[in-house]
Amino acid sequence: NPLHSYYIGLLAGVVAGNSTISNCRTGKWTYKFYGRVNSYSEEMDIMIGGLVGMTTAVSGSYEYKYPTISNCTNEATIMVYNGMNQISVGGILGSNMPVNEICHIDRCRNKGRITVESTDAQVFAGGIAGRITNQNNSFTGTYRFSNCVNEADIEAITTANEYACAGGIIGHLDSDSTGVLICNNENLGD
């Protein structure tokens, strides 16, 4: 089976280009996602955010356009079960597309519990972002997380011989990612 990617956000699945999301809030609902319903399900990457599933830059007129997320709050509980390959879940942002991107996430707050559990996948869970990656070694942009707060518990569990990463602000930050700035953030959850 080919690898498929799913981008799910309670506000937007993908935010691309010169987009601004500000002063948005999700309700105190509980969302459950099941990445695989049987042993024949396809291999997939799942990126889920309390607000945005994935951000990416868009090239146009000889310059890149970049997204900004500010003054937003996620109050929804997000639970993801099963799935194959990779699952990235964040209270604000699921993950990024590793391209020349500048994205600012500023003054955002997560109040919703994040739980990611799978038997066959790498799992990444973060209070603000699930994963920031440079998987193709092509990321030369800047990601900035500033003045954000996580107030909820974050949990990542896998029984496979795979990664299970959880963080109050970011679940997994690739070691070869450059230009990632994390400043004045606070984690109050477990």
C-alpha positions in Angstrom: 0.0 0.0 0.0 1.2 3.5 -0.7 1.9 5.9 2.2 -1.0 8.4 2.7 -1.0 11.5 4.9 -3.9 12.9 6.7 -4.0 16.5 8.1 -6.7 17.1 10.6 -7.3 20.3 12.5 -10.3 21.4 14.6 -10.0 24.7 12.8 -8.0 23.9 9.6 -6.4 20.8 8.2 -3.6 22.7 6.5 -2.5 26.3 6.7 -0.4 27.4 3.8 1.2 30.6 2.7 0.6 34.1 4.1 -2.1 33.1 6.5 -2.8 34.5 9.9 -4.9 32.7 12.6 -5.5 34.8 15.7 -7.9 34.9 18.6 -9.4 31.5 18.0 -10.6 29.0 20.5 -11.8 25.4 20.4 -14.6 24.1 22.7 -14.2 21.7 25.6 -15.1 18.7 23.5 -13.4 15.3 23.4 -12.3 14.1 19.9 -11.3 10.5 19.3 -9.5 9.4 16.2 -8.8 5.8 15.1 -6.0 5.6 12.6 -6.6 1.9 11.8 -9.7 -0.1 12.1 -8.3 -3.5 10.9 -5.1 -5.2 10.1 -5.5 -4.4 6.4 -5.6 -0.6 6.8 -3.2 1.4 4.8 0.1 2.9 6.0 -0.4 6.5 6.9 1.0 9.6 8.5 -1.5 11.4 10.7 -1.0 15.0 11.8 -3.7 16.4 14.1 -3.8 19.8 15.8 -6.2 21.3 18.2 -6.2 24.2 15.7 -4.1 23.2 12.7 -3.1 19.9 11.4 -0.1 21.1 9.4 1.6 24.3 8.3 3.6 24.9 5.1 5.0 27.7 3.1 3.8 28.5 -0.4 6.1 29.9 -3.1 4.8 32.6 -5.3 6.1 35.8 -7.0 9.7 34.8 -6.1 9.1 34.8 -2.4 7.7 32.4 0.2 4.5 33.3 2.1 4.5 32.2 5.8 1.7 31.4 8.3 1.3 32.9 11.8 -0.8 31.5 14.7 -1.3 33.8 17.7 -3.5 34.3 20.7 -5.3 31.0 20.2 -6.5 28.4 22.8 -7.3 24.8 22.5 -9.6 23.4 25.2 -10.5 20.1 23.3 -9.2 16.8 24.5 -7.7 14.9 21.6 -7.2 11.1 21.7 -5.6 9.1 18.8 -5.5 5.3 18.8 -3.7 2.9 16.4 -2.4 3.9 13.1 0.6 2.9 11.1 3.9 4.8 10.4 3.7 8.2 12.2 1.2 10.0 14.3 1.9 13.7 15.4 -0.6 15.5 17.6 -0.3 18.9 19.2 -2.7 21.1 21.2 -2.2 23.9 18.6 -0.3 22.3 15.7 0.1 18.7 14.6 3.3 19.1 12.5 5.1 21.0 9.7 6.0 20.4 6.1 9.8 20.5 6.1 10.3 23.3 3.5 11.8 26.8 3.7 9.3 28.0 6.2 9.0 30.7 8.7 6.1 30.1 11.1 5.4 32.0 14.3 3.3 30.5 17.1 2.9 33.1 19.7 0.8 33.5 22.9 -1.1 30.3 22.4 -2.5 28.1 25.1 -3.4 24.4 25.3 -5.8 23.3 28.0 -6.9 20.0 26.4 -5.4 16.6 27.3 -3.4 15.0 24.4 -3.2 11.2 24.2 -1.6 9.3 21.4 -1.4 5.5 21.6 -0.5 2.9 18.9 1.0 -0.6 18.5 2.5 0.0 15.1 3.5 3.7 14.8 6.0 6.3 15.9 4.0 8.6 18.1 4.6 12.3 18.9 2.5 14.4 21.3 3.0 18.0 22.4 1.1 20.6 24.3 1.7 23.1 21.5 3.2 21.1 18.6 3.4 17.4 18.1 6.5 17.4 15.9 8.7 19.8 14.0 10.7 17.9 11.5 13.5 18.3 8.9 13.0 14.8 7.4 14.4 15.7 4.0 17.3 17.9 5.3 15.8 20.7 3.3 14.4 22.8 6.2 16.2 26.2 6.3 13.4 28.3 7.7 12.6 29.5 11.2 10.0 28.2 13.5 9.4 30.3 16.6 7.4 29.3 19.6 7.1 32.1 22.1 5.0 33.0 25.1 2.9 29.8 24.9 1.5 27.8 27.8 0.5 24.1 28.1 -1.8 23.4 31.0 -2.8 19.8 30.2 -1.3 16.3 30.5 0.4 14.9 27.4 0.8 11.2 26.8 2.5 9.2 24.0 2.5 5.4 24.1 3.7 2.8 21.6 4.2 -0.9 22.2 6.1 -1.3 19.0 9.9 -0.9 18.7 9.3 2.8 17.7 9.6 6.3 19.0 7.1 7.5 21.7 7.8 11.2 22.4 5.8 13.6 24.6 6.6 17.2 25.5 4.9 20.0 27.2 5.6 22.4 24.4 6.9 20.2 21.5 6.7 16.4 21.4 9.7 15.9 19.1 12.1 18.4 17.6 14.4 16.7 15.0 18.0 17.2 15.9 18.9 18.4 12.4 16.3 21.1 12.4 17.8 24.5 12.3 16.3 27.8 13.0 13.9 26.7 15.7 13.5 29.2 18.5 11.7 28.3 21.7 11.4 31.2 24.2 9.3 32.3 27.1 7.1 29.2 27.1 5.7 27.3 30.1 4.5 23.8 30.8 2.1 23.2 33.7 1.0 19.7 32.7 2.4 16.2 33.2 
